[in-house]
Amino acid sequence: MDWLYILMPIAGVKIFWPGLIILGIGVGIIGGFFGMGGAWMVTPGLNILGFPMAFAIGTDIAHMAGKSLISTMRHGKFGNVDYKLGMIMLVGTVVGFECGAQMVMWLERLGSVEKVVRWIYVGLLLFIAWTVFHDVAKRKAKEKAAAEKGETLEAGATGVEWHKTLHKIKIPPMVHLKAAGIYCSAWLPIFVSFLTGWLAGILGIGGGLIRMPALIYMIGCPTHVAVGTDLFEVAISGLYGAATYTFKGRTELVAAMVMLVGAAMGAQVGAVATKYIKGYGIRIIFGYAVLGCMASILMKLVQPWLPQYKDLLNNMATITVLGLITAMSAYIFIKMVQGVKKELAMKQQKI
C-alpha cells in the first residue's frame, strides 16, 4: 500500500494522499457554505494525517487563501459581502495574526506547540458549540412564546443578542454598514478582528471558525452576510498568513496545491448552497460540525494516557475527520440540488 503515500519534501513526512484530496474537496464545500476557510477541520486533519502541527498550520493557511477568494467572488454576486466591514476588520486581523504566529514559533522552540494548540482548539470548539446551540434554544423559546400570543416571530430575530449591548458603546468614529444593516463604533469590528486574528495565527485558521460566530453574535450581522463577509476577510488575511508562514519555512506547498485543486471546485458548490439553506439551518449544521471536529482532536489528546490504544485512536481520529467532512459535504450538495430543482420547477409553473 506504499503507493497510497507521498513524501512531502519540506516537512519530510509521508502522507496518505487520498486523505488530502478528501480534505480539499470536502472542506471546499463546507468552507464555501459556512463562510470560512474550513481550517478548523483542515489543520487538525493534516496533523492527524501525519504533518507536524507547525507545518499543518502553515500548509492549511496557504491552501485556504486561494479557495476563500473563489468563494468570496461567488458570494459577492449574491450580495452577501459587506466590503466596508471587511476592510475595517482587516486592520485588527493582520496585527492579531502576526501576534499569534509569533506565539506559535515561541511554543515550537519550547517543544509545547502540539499539546497547547490542541487544548486551545478543544476549549474554543466547546465554547462555540455551546454558543450556537444556546442561541438556537433561545430562538425556539422566543418562537414558542410568540406562538402562544398568536404572533409570529420576525425573521431576523436571534436567540443570543450580545450585539445589542455592544452597539450601545458609542466611541467615535461611528460607521454605517449598509450591507449588514448595522450602525456601530468602528472600534467594535476592529477589536473583534484583532481577537479572531490572534487566535487564527495560533490555530492556523483564517479566523472563520471564530469570526463567523463573532460577526453574528457580537457585531449583529445577518447569517448570510456574516458568511460572505467572513470569506472576504479570510481570503485577504489568508494571503498574509500564507506569506508569513512560508517565510518561516512552515508551508508544504505540494500538499497545499493538491488540496487547492479540489477545494476550488468544492467552494463553488458550498457558496451556491447558501442560497437554499439560510439562517438557523446554517447555524445548527455548523454546531454539529464543531462537535465532531472536537471529538477527533480529543482522540489525539488522550493518547499519552492510553498508549496501548494509540493506533486505534489514531485510526478513529482519521475516520472521524474524513467521515465528518464527507458526510457534511454530501448533505450540503444534496440540499443544493434539491433547492435548484425546486427553483426550476417554480419557474416552469410561472411560465
Sequence and secondary structure as in RCSB ss.txt:
>XXXX:A:sequence
MDWLYILMPIAGVKIFWPGLIILGIGVGIIGGFFGMGGAWMVTPGLNILGFPMAFAIGTDIAHMAGKSLISTMRH
GKFGNVDYKLGMIMLVGTVVGFECGAQMVMWLERLGSVEKVVRWIYVGLLLFIAWTVFHDVAKRKAKEKAAAEKG
ETLEAGATGVEWHKTLHKIKIPPMVHLKAAGIYCSAWLPIFVSFLTGWLAGILGIGGGLIRMPALIYMIGCPTHV
AVGTDLFEVAISGLYGAATYTFKGRTELVAAMVMLVGAAMGAQVGAVATKYIKGYGIRIIFGYAVLGCMASILMK
LVQPWLPQYKDLLNNMATITVLGLITAMSAYIFIKMVQGVKKELAMKQQKI
>XXXX:A:secstr
 GGGEEEETTTTEEEEHHHHHHHHHHHHHHHHHHTS SHHHHHHHHHHHT  HHHHHHHHHHHHHHHHHHHHHHH
HHTT   HHHHHHHHHHHHHHHHHHHHHHHHHHHHT HHHHHHHHHHHHHHHHHHHHHHHHHHHHHHHHHHHHTT
    TT  S  HHHHHTT   SSEEEETTTTEEEETHHHHHHHHHHHHHHHHHTS SHHHHHHHIIIII   HHH
HHHHHHHHHHHHHHHHHHHHHHTT   HHHHHHHHHHHHHHHHHHHHHTTTS THHHHHHHHHHHHHHHHHHHHH
HTGGG GGGHHHHHHHHHHHHHHHHHHHHHHHHHHHHHHHHHHHHHHHHH 
